[in-house]
Amino acid sequence: MNRILVVRRDNIGDLVCTTPLFSALRRRYPGAWIGALVNSYNAAVLDGNSDLDSVVVYTKLKHLDPGQSALRTLAHRIRSLWELRRRRLDCVVLATPLFVPRAWTLARALAPGRIVGFTEESVRALAGLHEVERVFALAPQLGIGGPIPPLKVMAEEALVNRARAAFPAGGLKVAVQISTRRPAQQWPVERFVELVRRLDALGAAAMLLWSPGPSDHPRHPGDDEKAAAIAQRLAGTKSFVAYRAGPLPELIGALAACDAVITSDGGAMHLAAALQRPIVCFFGDMAPEHWGPWGVPHRVLRPESRKAADLTVDQAIAALRELVKV
């Protein structure tokens, strides 16, 4: 195959879990044109990825900012798809491990030589597997054998250096990432405050990370208010910094600047895993066997209640000390 397009139009963590397939495709077809069709929300995951020749980005209408033209956005999407069709693709890979009829319709519109994706029957066979394994279940259809390559996300050196310079003095550098969309995965403000104070007592420095923006944003709710409440209560703590990592590349740079990460399940957790950082992760009503950190030392904390708010700071500190020297 000489021209391969991989489609993964989901969330940040989903795309991170697809990067091993890109690596395997490049290894199997070193001279091929390999592209990815992604959305504007997750596209930065692939910045600097040497396994890809092109990343085709479109914007979902629900992600439009005020003042952006829906008509212009749709016109750009149509042009992008037309350019892909003109490439005379040998294969379109639908990498989302679900059977999505409209994704197959999209793939057929690109008129490739073949389409590789999941059927209702093949999806049932994925039960119990991690998301990385689910995506990689397509490998045999693509002529790929051997072990699954590691996750791959590249951090910009300048952004890593900026985050390191913002870090307070101290020994171990710990990212404390507070944002997650699902209520059952969320930890309360007072628990994060106590966690940072405990890290300070252990001689570690903490960098608070969160999804920027107000909590009532209609498209991308953020945690500015929660972060401000934590930072206010930690005012004067010299080993602590609240670091507003805005666009996704800044978050990637901040995570790469840390020695370890404490976070709830979500996109940031998968980015940290791809950056090979040891992780303490909080899980609530999501299955860690499906969505846990892949390929790095980690500890999953999940209470019987399936509500992360029931986890204690003692549990978080104990888990961190099992992973790193602090």
ABEGO torsion letter per residue (X at the ends): XABBBBBBABBAAAAAAAAAAAAAAAAABAABBBBBBBBAAAAAAABGBAABABBBBBBBAAABBBGBBAAAAAAAAAAAAAAAAAAGBABBBBABBBBBAAAAAAAAAAGBABBBBBBAAAAAAABGBBAAAAAAAAAAAAGBBEBBBBBBBBBBAAAAAAAAAABBBEBBBBBBBABBABAAABBBAAAAAAAAAAAAAAGBBBBBBBBBEBAABAABBBAAAAAAAAAAAABGBAABBBBBBBBAAAAAAAAAABABBBBBBEAAAAAAAAAGBBBBBBBBABBAAAABBBGBBBBBBBBAAGBAAABBAAAAAAAAAAABBX
